[in-house]
Amino acid sequence: MLELLLCSMLTILPDYLYRRYGQGKRLGKEITFYSVWFELRWGIITCLMLTVALITLIFYFHPSTTTATLFYRSVPIVPEINGRVSEVRLEFSAPVKKGDVIFKLDSSKQEAALERARRKIAEVDAAVPAAQADILKAEGQIQEAKGAYQQASDELDTKRELQKRNPGIVPQRDIEKLEVLLAGRQGTLDSATAAKQSAMTRVTALLPAEKASAEAALAEAQVDLDRTTIRAGVDGRVEQFTLRAGDMVNPVMRPAGVLIPANAGRVLSAGFGQIEAQVMKVGMVAEATCISKPWTIIPLVVTGVQDYIAAGQFRGGEQLIDPQQVRAPGTIVTFLEPIYQGGLADVTPGSSCIVNAYTSNHDRIASKEVGALKGLALHAVDAIGIVHAMLLRIQALLLPVKTLVLSGH
């Protein structure tokens, strides 16, 4: 309607002024309800053609959409293990900080495993003095074995020397007994040395390895115990939290609730028609009015344009895809952020909005790379954006009335 009124001022009004003052025709006389088409046909036809052209230019170069939503991400509250709830710290709806405890699971099994790991470490620590005592005992046995070996060796050497000087003075049987005794004393010495080596290996390698393994088991048991306490991963707010003590939770089948991050809903996502694919660019200025913040125009800037249309995606499977199955055409998803800090602060996340985006050719015109005629046309394209801006403000004024009065409330 606004475009029609604007175009009529440029076409029908000059045609009437010419008929009235140039040809002397008057309303109600020569120009009547029945003759208005014949008298003003050129102005009416030109007005309709100009209106259609103007609407086309406005909606193409300055696109508008009512499918704009302040999307936000929700984080499911999911424990890492199955269990029965033993304690709940929050109510149905409550704010949380990062690290705050939300609820706890029954941890008797994990606490028992933790205590078992602690006792294993204590057992290993107690075995260290015993192993060190075994080393001292082995050293004493080595000294004793060395003394007995040395005594047997000296006695054998003495009798061999006597036998050498006076053959037959020492019975051969005695010498053989001493040789057997010396070999036995050598075996005792080797056994004591091996016992010391075994005790030292136990102290320096085996027991530290057992302690490290026990400490790893303790750390694992502590991790399992910590998993029974579910904490908030980010600052935000827990909503519709109905979990109560005694409930069973499952990380796969049954999440415990929903956590909404504190910074959720700060990027507005809008879906423009596919015909706007060549027009929507990063850096375009836009405006929005949202139902949760009526009578307010929010200045925005386009920060991202999705290169793919969601309606065309598919997953590989056992059936062929028929394009006819895509009934509803997809949209060009565009991401917008407020120009001024806090522009979307009072808009409720999830709210529906109306968004206008405006094409700007200022940089192309200022670059002197276009001719005068084309520059004039680009100026005209930028100027007609004011029509869409006026329409958005009219929509912002009428939106509460349309919602509260005309929607059946």
C-alpha positions as CSV (number, residue, x, y, z in Angstrom):
1,M,0.0,0.0,0.0
2,L,2.8,2.4,0.9
3,E,4.5,1.7,-2.4
4,L,1.3,2.2,-4.3
5,L,0.7,5.6,-2.6
6,L,4.3,6.7,-3.4
7,C,4.1,5.6,-7.0
8,S,0.6,7.3,-7.4
9,M,2.2,10.6,-6.4
10,L,4.6,10.3,-9.2
11,T,2.2,9.1,-11.9
12,I,-1.6,9.5,-11.2
13,L,-1.2,12.9,-9.5
14,P,0.7,14.5,-12.3
15,D,-1.7,13.0,-14.8
16,Y,-4.7,14.5,-12.9
17,L,-3.0,17.9,-12.6
18,Y,-2.5,17.9,-16.3
19,R,-6.1,17.0,-17.0
20,R,-7.3,19.5,-14.4
21,Y,-5.2,22.5,-15.3
22,G,-4.0,21.7,-18.8
23,Q,-7.3,20.5,-20.2
24,G,-9.7,22.1,-17.8
25,K,-11.4,18.9,-16.8
26,R,-12.9,18.8,-13.3
27,L,-13.8,16.0,-10.8
28,G,-17.5,15.3,-10.8
29,K,-17.9,16.9,-14.2
30,E,-15.7,15.6,-17.0
31,I,-13.8,13.2,-14.7
32,T,-16.3,11.0,-13.0
33,F,-16.3,7.5,-11.4
34,Y,-17.2,6.0,-14.7
35,S,-14.7,8.0,-16.8
36,V,-11.7,8.0,-14.4
37,W,-10.1,5.0,-16.2
38,F,-10.4,6.7,-19.6
39,E,-9.2,10.0,-18.4
40,L,-6.3,8.8,-16.1
41,R,-5.4,5.5,-17.8
42,W,-1.8,6.5,-18.5
43,G,-1.2,7.5,-14.9
44,I,-3.0,4.4,-13.6
45,I,-1.1,2.0,-15.8
46,T,2.2,3.7,-15.1
47,C,1.5,3.6,-11.4
48,L,0.8,-0.1,-11.4
49,M,3.9,-0.8,-13.4
50,L,6.1,1.4,-11.2
51,T,4.6,-0.1,-8.1
52,V,5.4,-3.7,-9.2
53,A,8.9,-2.6,-10.1
54,L,9.4,-0.8,-6.9
55,I,8.1,-3.7,-4.7
56,T,10.4,-6.1,-6.7
57,L,13.4,-3.8,-6.1
58,I,12.7,-3.3,-2.5
59,F,12.2,-6.9,-1.6
60,Y,15.2,-8.1,-3.7
61,F,17.8,-5.6,-2.6
62,H,16.4,-5.0,0.9
63,P,15.1,-8.4,1.9
64,S,12.8,-9.0,4.8
65,T,11.8,-12.1,6.7
66,T,9.5,-13.1,9.6
67,T,11.3,-16.4,10.2
68,A,13.9,-15.0,12.6
69,T,14.6,-16.5,16.0
70,L,17.0,-15.9,18.8
71,F,18.3,-19.5,19.0
72,Y,20.2,-20.7,22.0
73,R,22.1,-23.8,22.9
74,S,21.0,-26.0,25.8
75,V,23.3,-28.4,27.6
76,P,21.8,-31.7,28.8
77,I,22.7,-32.6,32.4
78,V,23.9,-36.2,31.9
79,P,26.0,-38.2,34.3
80,E,28.9,-40.3,33.0
81,I,27.7,-43.4,34.8
82,N,24.5,-45.1,35.8
83,G,23.3,-44.8,39.3
84,R,20.6,-43.9,41.8
85,V,20.3,-40.3,42.9
86,S,21.2,-39.8,46.6
87,E,21.1,-36.0,46.9
88,V,19.7,-33.1,44.8
89,R,21.0,-29.6,45.4
90,L,18.7,-27.6,43.0
91,E,15.0,-26.9,42.6
92,F,12.9,-26.9,39.5
93,S,14.5,-23.7,38.2
94,A,17.7,-22.2,39.6
95,P,20.9,-20.3,38.5
96,V,24.2,-22.1,38.7
97,K,27.9,-21.2,38.5
98,K,30.5,-23.3,36.8
99,G,31.5,-26.1,39.2
100,D,28.4,-26.0,41.4
101,V,27.1,-29.3,42.5
102,I,23.7,-30.2,40.8
103,F,23.1,-33.6,42.3
104,K,24.9,-36.7,43.6
105,L,24.7,-40.4,42.9
106,D,25.0,-43.3,45.4
107,S,28.8,-43.6,45.8
108,S,29.1,-46.6,48.3
109,K,30.7,-48.8,45.6
110,Q,33.2,-46.1,44.5
111,E,34.1,-45.3,48.1
112,A,34.8,-49.0,48.8
113,A,37.1,-49.2,45.8
114,L,38.8,-46.0,46.9
115,E,39.4,-47.4,50.4
116,R,40.7,-50.7,48.9
117,A,43.2,-48.7,46.8
118,R,44.4,-46.8,49.8
119,R,44.9,-50.0,51.8
120,K,46.9,-51.4,49.0
121,I,49.2,-48.4,49.1
122,A,49.5,-48.8,52.9
123,E,50.3,-52.5,52.4
124,V,53.1,-51.7,49.9
125,D,54.5,-49.0,52.2
126,A,54.5,-51.5,55.1
127,A,56.4,-54.1,52.9
128,V,59.3,-51.7,52.3
129,P,60.8,-51.9,55.9
130,A,60.4,-55.7,55.8
131,A,62.2,-55.9,52.5
132,Q,65.0,-53.6,53.8
133,A,65.3,-55.9,56.8
134,D,65.6,-58.9,54.4
135,I,68.5,-57.0,52.8
136,L,70.2,-56.6,56.2
137,K,69.6,-60.3,57.0
138,A,71.0,-61.3,53.6
139,E,74.1,-59.2,54.2
140,G,74.6,-61.0,57.6
141,Q,74.2,-64.3,55.9
142,I,76.7,-63.3,53.3
143,Q,79.3,-62.4,56.0
144,E,78.6,-65.6,57.8
145,A,79.0,-67.6,54.6
146,K,82.2,-65.8,53.7
147,G,83.7,-66.6,57.1
148,A,82.7,-70.3,56.8
149,Y,84.0,-70.4,53.2
150,Q,87.3,-68.8,54.2
151,Q,87.7,-71.2,57.1
152,A,87.1,-74.2,55.0
153,S,89.4,-72.8,52.3
154,D,92.3,-72.1,54.7
155,E,92.0,-75.6,56.2
156,L,92.0,-77.2,52.8
157,D,95.0,-75.2,51.8
158,T,96.9,-76.2,55.0
159,K,96.3,-79.9,54.5
160,R,97.2,-79.7,50.8
161,E,100.5,-78.0,51.8
162,L,101.2,-80.8,54.3
163,Q,100.3,-83.4,51.8
164,K,102.7,-81.8,49.4
165,R,105.5,-81.7,51.8
166,N,105.0,-85.1,53.3
167,P,102.9,-87.3,51.1
168,G,100.7,-89.6,52.9
169,I,100.7,-87.6,56.2
170,V,97.1,-86.4,55.4
171,P,94.6,-89.0,54.3
172,Q,93.2,-88.3,50.9
173,R,89.7,-88.8,52.2
174,D,90.1,-85.7,54.5
175,I,91.2,-83.6,51.6
176,E,88.2,-84.7,49.6
177,K,85.9,-83.9,52.5
178,L,87.3,-80.5,52.7
179,E,86.8,-79.9,49.0
180,V,83.2,-81.0,49.3
181,L,82.8,-78.7,52.3
182,L,84.3,-75.8,50.5
183,A,82.0,-76.3,47.6
184,G,79.0,-76.4,50.0
185,R,80.2,-73.2,51.7
186,Q,80.5,-71.6,48.2
187,G,76.9,-72.6,47.5
188,T,75.8,-71.1,50.8
189,L,77.6,-67.8,49.9
190,D,76.0,-67.7,46.4
191,S,72.6,-68.4,47.9
192,A,73.0,-65.5,50.5
193,T,74.2,-63.2,47.7
194,A,71.2,-64.1,45.5
195,A,68.9,-63.5,48.5
196,K,70.4,-60.1,49.0
197,Q,70.0,-59.3,45.3
198,S,66.4,-60.5,45.4
199,A,65.7,-58.3,48.4
200,M,67.3,-55.3,46.8
201,T,65.3,-55.9,43.6
202,R,62.2,-56.0,45.6
203,V,63.0,-52.7,47.3
204,T,64.3,-50.8,44.3
205,A,61.9,-52.1,41.5
206,L,59.1,-54.5,42.6
207,L,57.7,-52.5,45.5
208,P,57.9,-49.1,43.7
209,A,56.1,-50.7,40.7
210,E,53.4,-52.1,43.0
211,K,53.0,-48.7,44.7
212,A,52.7,-47.0,41.4
213,S,50.1,-49.4,40.3
214,A,48.2,-49.0,43.6
215,E,48.4,-45.2,43.2
216,A,47.0,-45.5,39.7
217,A,44.2,-47.6,41.1
218,L,43.6,-45.0,43.8
219,A,43.5,-42.2,41.1
220,E,41.0,-44.3,39.0
221,A,38.9,-44.9,42.1
222,Q,39.0,-41.2,42.9
223,V,37.8,-40.4,39.3
224,D,35.0,-42.9,39.6
225,L,34.0,-41.3,43.0
226,D,34.1,-37.8,41.5
227,R,31.8,-39.0,38.7
228,T,29.1,-39.6,41.2
229,T,29.0,-35.8,41.9
230,I,27.5,-34.0,38.9
231,R,28.6,-30.4,38.6
232,A,27.6,-27.5,36.2
233,G,30.1,-27.2,33.3
234,V,29.3,-23.6,32.6
235,D,27.6,-20.6,34.2
236,G,23.9,-20.6,33.4
237,R,20.5,-21.7,34.6
238,V,18.9,-25.1,35.2
239,E,15.4,-25.2,33.9
240,Q,12.6,-27.9,34.3
241,F,14.8,-29.9,36.7
242,T,12.5,-32.5,38.1
243,L,15.1,-35.0,39.4
244,R,14.6,-36.2,42.9
245,A,16.5,-38.5,45.4
246,G,15.9,-42.2,44.6
247,D,15.5,-41.7,40.8
248,M,17.7,-43.8,38.5
249,V,19.6,-41.9,35.8
250,N,21.2,-43.3,32.6
251,P,23.6,-41.3,30.5
252,V,22.2,-42.8,27.3
253,M,18.5,-43.3,27.9
254,R,17.5,-40.6,30.5
255,P,19.2,-37.2,31.0
256,A,18.7,-35.6,34.3
257,G,17.7,-32.1,33.0
258,V,18.7,-29.1,30.9
259,L,21.3,-26.4,31.6
260,I,21.0,-23.2,29.6
261,P,24.4,-21.3,29.4
262,A,24.4,-17.7,30.6
263,N,25.5,-16.3,27.3
264,A,22.8,-18.1,25.3
265,G,20.7,-16.2,22.7
266,R,23.1,-13.5,21.7
267,V,23.1,-14.3,18.0
268,L,19.9,-13.8,15.9
269,S,19.4,-16.4,13.1
270,A,17.2,-15.4,10.2
271,G,16.0,-17.4,7.2
272,F,15.8,-15.4,3.9
273,G,14.4,-16.6,0.7
274,Q,16.7,-18.5,-1.7
275,I,16.4,-15.7,-4.3
276,E,18.4,-13.5,-1.9
277,A,21.5,-15.7,-2.1
278,Q,23.3,-13.2,-4.3
279,V,22.3,-10.3,-2.1
280,M,23.0,-11.4,1.4
281,K,26.5,-10.5,2.3
282,V,28.5,-10.3,5.5
283,G,28.6,-6.7,6.8
284,M,25.1,-5.7,5.6
285,V,23.2,-3.5,8.0
286,A,19.9,-4.9,9.3
287,E,17.1,-4.0,11.7
288,A,14.8,-6.2,13.7
289,T,11.8,-6.0,15.9
290,C,11.0,-8.8,18.3
291,I,7.7,-9.9,19.8
292,S,9.3,-10.1,23.3
293,K,10.5,-6.5,23.0
294,P,7.7,-4.6,21.3
295,W,7.9,-1.1,19.8
296,T,11.7,-1.3,19.6
297,I,13.9,-1.3,16.5
298,I,17.2,-3.1,17.1
299,P,20.1,-2.2,14.7
300,L,22.0,-5.3,13.6
301,V,24.8,-6.3,11.3
302,V,25.1,-9.5,9.3
303,T,28.1,-11.5,10.7
304,G,27.6,-14.8,8.7
305,V,25.8,-16.3,5.8
306,Q,25.4,-20.1,5.7
307,D,26.6,-21.4,2.4
308,Y,24.3,-24.4,2.3
309,I,20.5,-24.8,2.4
310,A,19.4,-27.3,5.0
311,A,16.5,-28.6,2.8
312,G,19.0,-30.2,0.4
313,Q,20.9,-32.3,2.9
314,F,20.6,-36.1,3.1
315,R,22.3,-39.0,4.7
316,G,23.6,-41.9,2.8
317,G,21.4,-45.0,3.1
318,E,19.7,-47.8,1.4
319,Q,17.2,-45.7,-0.5
320,L,17.5,-43.2,-3.4
321,I,16.6,-39.6,-2.8
322,D,13.7,-38.2,-4.8
323,P,13.9,-34.3,-5.1
324,Q,10.1,-34.3,-5.1
325,Q,10.2,-35.3,-1.5
326,V,11.6,-31.8,-0.6
327,R,8.2,-30.1,-0.4
328,A,9.1,-26.9,1.4
329,P,12.0,-24.8,0.0
330,G,14.8,-24.1,2.4
331,T,16.1,-20.6,3.3
332,I,19.4,-18.8,3.4
333,V,20.4,-18.9,7.0
334,T,21.9,-15.7,8.1
335,F,23.5,-14.8,11.5
336,L,23.1,-11.3,12.9
337,E,24.6,-9.6,15.9
338,P,23.6,-6.2,17.4
339,I,25.6,-3.2,16.4
340,Y,25.5,-1.7,19.8
341,Q,26.5,-3.7,22.9
342,G,23.5,-5.1,24.7
343,G,21.2,-4.6,21.8
344,L,19.6,-8.1,22.4
345,A,20.0,-8.1,26.1
346,D,16.2,-7.5,26.8
347,V,15.1,-9.9,24.1
348,T,14.1,-13.3,25.5
349,P,16.1,-16.1,24.0
350,G,13.9,-18.1,21.6
351,S,11.8,-15.1,20.7
352,S,10.5,-14.6,17.2
353,C,11.5,-11.5,15.3
354,I,11.0,-9.6,12.0
355,V,14.2,-8.7,10.3
356,N,15.0,-6.3,7.4
357,A,18.4,-6.3,5.7
358,Y,19.6,-3.3,3.6
359,T,21.9,-3.3,0.6
360,S,24.5,-0.6,0.6
361,N,26.4,0.4,-2.5
362,H,28.2,3.3,-0.9
363,D,31.6,1.8,-1.3
364,R,31.1,1.0,-5.0
365,I,29.9,4.5,-5.7
366,A,32.7,6.1,-3.8
367,S,35.3,3.9,-5.6
368,K,34.6,5.8,-8.9
369,E,34.6,2.4,-10.7
370,V,31.0,2.9,-11.9
371,G,29.6,5.3,-14.4
372,A,27.3,8.2,-13.7
373,L,24.2,6.4,-14.9
374,K,25.0,3.3,-13.0
375,G,25.9,5.3,-9.9
376,L,22.5,7.0,-10.1
377,A,20.8,3.6,-10.3
378,L,22.8,2.4,-7.3
379,H,21.8,5.5,-5.4
380,A,18.2,4.8,-6.2
381,V,18.5,1.2,-5.0
382,D,20.0,2.4,-1.7
383,A,17.3,5.1,-1.3
384,I,14.3,2.9,-1.7
385,G,15.5,1.0,1.4
386,I,13.8,3.7,3.4
387,V,10.4,2.3,2.3
388,H,11.2,-1.0,3.9
389,A,12.5,0.8,7.0
390,M,9.1,2.6,7.2
391,L,7.3,-0.7,6.8
392,L,9.3,-2.3,9.6
393,R,8.4,0.5,11.9
394,I,4.7,0.2,11.0
395,Q,5.0,-3.5,11.7
396,A,6.6,-2.8,15.1
397,L,3.8,-0.4,16.0
398,L,1.1,-2.9,14.9
399,L,2.8,-6.1,16.2
400,P,1.3,-5.8,19.8
401,V,-2.1,-5.0,18.4
402,K,-1.9,-7.9,16.0
403,T,-0.8,-10.3,18.7
404,L,-3.1,-9.2,21.6
405,V,-6.2,-8.1,19.7
406,L,-6.3,-9.7,16.2
407,S,-5.0,-13.1,17.1
408,G,-8.0,-14.1,19.2
409,H,-6.8,-13.3,22.7
